[in-house]
Amino acid sequence: MNVLFLESQSDAPLRAFLEQQPHPYRLLAGEDRWLLVVEAASPETVAAGLALEGVRGWVFALEEEGCGRA
């Protein structure tokens, strides 16, 4: 599964991008930046996200998932 990370200094381009996407996501707010995490991102979603102006992006393949020690 591909996970797309997009970083921006404004939430506006990330929210506009999300309106067109069917994938599960998390939008995180920091002091001076926003981070969008899109799970199960399709190749089309990855390409569109990485092409956004003023947005930095990365794609990672999910290798492992868990909940830590019980």
One Martini backbone bead per residue (centre of mass of N, CA, C, O) as a GRO file, in nm:
protein
   70
    1MET     BB    1   0.096   0.036   0.023
    2ASN     BB    2   0.045   0.368  -0.040
    3VAL     BB    3   0.194   0.667   0.105
    4LEU     BB    4   0.103   1.006   0.117
    5PHE     BB    5   0.305   1.305   0.149
    6LEU     BB    6   0.201   1.645   0.231
    7GLU     BB    7   0.354   1.974   0.228
    8SER     BB    8   0.246   2.291   0.384
    9GLN     BB    9   0.186   2.636   0.474
   10SER     BB   10  -0.105   2.555   0.371
   11ASP     BB   11  -0.433   2.417   0.363
   12ALA     BB   12  -0.568   2.484   0.088
   13PRO     BB   13  -0.435   2.278  -0.119
   14LEU     BB   14  -0.509   2.026   0.045
   15ARG     BB   15  -0.819   2.058   0.053
   16ALA     BB   16  -0.860   2.069  -0.253
   17PHE     BB   17  -0.742   1.789  -0.307
   18LEU     BB   18  -0.944   1.621  -0.124
   19GLU     BB   19  -1.213   1.671  -0.288
   20GLN     BB   20  -1.092   1.447  -0.520
   21GLN     BB   21  -1.066   1.220  -0.293
   22PRO     BB   22  -1.123   0.865  -0.175
   23HIS     BB   23  -0.913   0.859   0.048
   24PRO     BB   24  -0.767   0.808   0.323
   25TYR     BB   25  -0.700   1.058   0.588
   26ARG     BB   26  -0.459   1.306   0.725
   27LEU     BB   27  -0.464   1.625   0.897
   28LEU     BB   28  -0.185   1.817   0.994
   29ALA     BB   29  -0.093   2.057   1.251
   30GLY     BB   30   0.135   2.305   1.282
   31GLU     BB   31   0.283   2.597   1.340
   32ASP     BB   32   0.393   2.632   1.000
   33ARG     BB   33   0.236   2.358   0.905
   34TRP     BB   34   0.124   2.102   0.680
   35LEU     BB   35   0.002   1.750   0.691
   36LEU     BB   36  -0.059   1.503   0.449
   37VAL     BB   37  -0.221   1.178   0.477
   38VAL     BB   38  -0.240   0.922   0.226
   39GLU     BB   39  -0.410   0.633   0.199
   40ALA     BB   40  -0.411   0.423  -0.057
   41ALA     BB   41  -0.264   0.545  -0.300
   42SER     BB   42  -0.290   0.609  -0.608
   43PRO     BB   43  -0.118   0.685  -0.888
   44GLU     BB   44  -0.294   0.938  -0.949
   45THR     BB   45  -0.270   1.070  -0.670
   46VAL     BB   46   0.031   1.094  -0.658
   47ALA     BB   47   0.072   1.269  -0.912
   48ALA     BB   48  -0.113   1.504  -0.821
   49GLY     BB   49   0.033   1.571  -0.552
   50LEU     BB   50   0.328   1.616  -0.674
   51ALA     BB   51   0.209   1.865  -0.868
   52LEU     BB   52   0.177   2.064  -0.655
   53GLU     BB   53   0.191   2.387  -0.581
   54GLY     BB   54   0.381   2.445  -0.293
   55VAL     BB   55   0.435   2.127  -0.259
   56ARG     BB   56   0.553   1.869  -0.069
   57GLY     BB   57   0.658   1.522  -0.156
   58TRP     BB   58   0.584   1.173  -0.057
   59VAL     BB   59   0.653   0.815  -0.098
   60PHE     BB   60   0.531   0.519   0.067
   61ALA     BB   61   0.569   0.191   0.171
   62LEU     BB   62   0.401  -0.029   0.348
   63GLU     BB   63   0.552  -0.265   0.579
   64GLU     BB   64   0.419  -0.196   0.870
   65GLU     BB   65   0.183  -0.287   1.135
   66GLY     BB   66   0.080  -0.156   1.466
   67CYS     BB   67   0.070  -0.120   1.856
   68GLY     BB   68   0.277  -0.248   2.015
   69ARG     BB   69   0.283  -0.293   2.336
   70ALA     BB   70   0.066  -0.467   2.573
   0.00000   0.00000   0.00000
